[in-house]
Amino acid sequence: MADVKEKLEQGYIQARMIIELAGKPKEHVENTLKQYVEHIKKNESFEIVSETFGDVREVEDLWATYVELDLLAKDIPSLIGFCFDYMPSSIEIIEPKEMRIKDNEFTTIMNDLQGKLHRLDMAVKKLNNENKFLQKNSYGLATNFMAVLLRMGSRKVEELSKISGMSKEDLEGFLEKLIKQGLVKKEGDSYIWNKKDDQREKQS
């Protein structure tokens, strides 16, 4: 255990924080959180005074747990970096009661913060682009699947839902888009593939 008083005299910051984790299976969640704590212990910028692991409980089909840490951080930049790396759900500064920061330290913090935010922004944009790509491909696959089914003959939405596995509500919205594109026609309570579209495909 770290000598708290000695570390505080050296300029360390004492904070109490909670790190939460959720996922599955149960064993993976437990082991991952313990690995987090072991990883923190290996970092020379931190000293763990105490650690208290919570019970693992099932929440909405996931397993969730937490660890409460009494932690000593070397300085303010280290503490801020900890928050970005481990994303604690709550943090309470215990000591010192007041903190002063030099202009060059604050500049370092701001530059580091900007760098982390930039990387986060790039990651979000990458995920958005990948999501758009997947949505486009999924829409194309679903359209081709409907084309195969409806070229075989007219079908009601209940039948299409049973074959495709899509809910009736989602399927009706999807078919409405295909109707607006001129790919599908609705006759009564049945849907058919638009043969005019086939003619356009042959001419193109």
Number of C-alpha atoms within 10 A of each C-alpha: 7 13 10 18 11 10 16 16 10 11 16 24 24 27 19 19 20 19 20 17 16 20 17 13 12 16 11 13 20 22 10 14 19 15 12 13 16 12 10 17 14 10 9 9 16 21 22 20 16 12 15 11 15 13 10 16 13 13 11 7 9 13 19 21 20 22 20 18 20 20 25 27 22 19 17 18 18 17 20 15 15 16 16 13 10 14 15 18 12 12 16 11 15 13 17 14 8 6 9 7 9 8 9 9 13 13 11 13 17 13 12 15 16 12 12 15 13 12 12 12 12 12 12 12 12 12 12 12 12 12 12 12 12 12 12 12 12 12 13 12 12 14 17 12 12 22 16 12 17 20 15 11 11 17 18 15 18 15 12 21 16 11 10 13 10 14 13 15 10 11 17 16 11 16 19 16 13 17 17 10 11 14 20 24 20 16 11 7 10 16 20 21 24 18 14 11 14 13 10 9 9 7 7 6
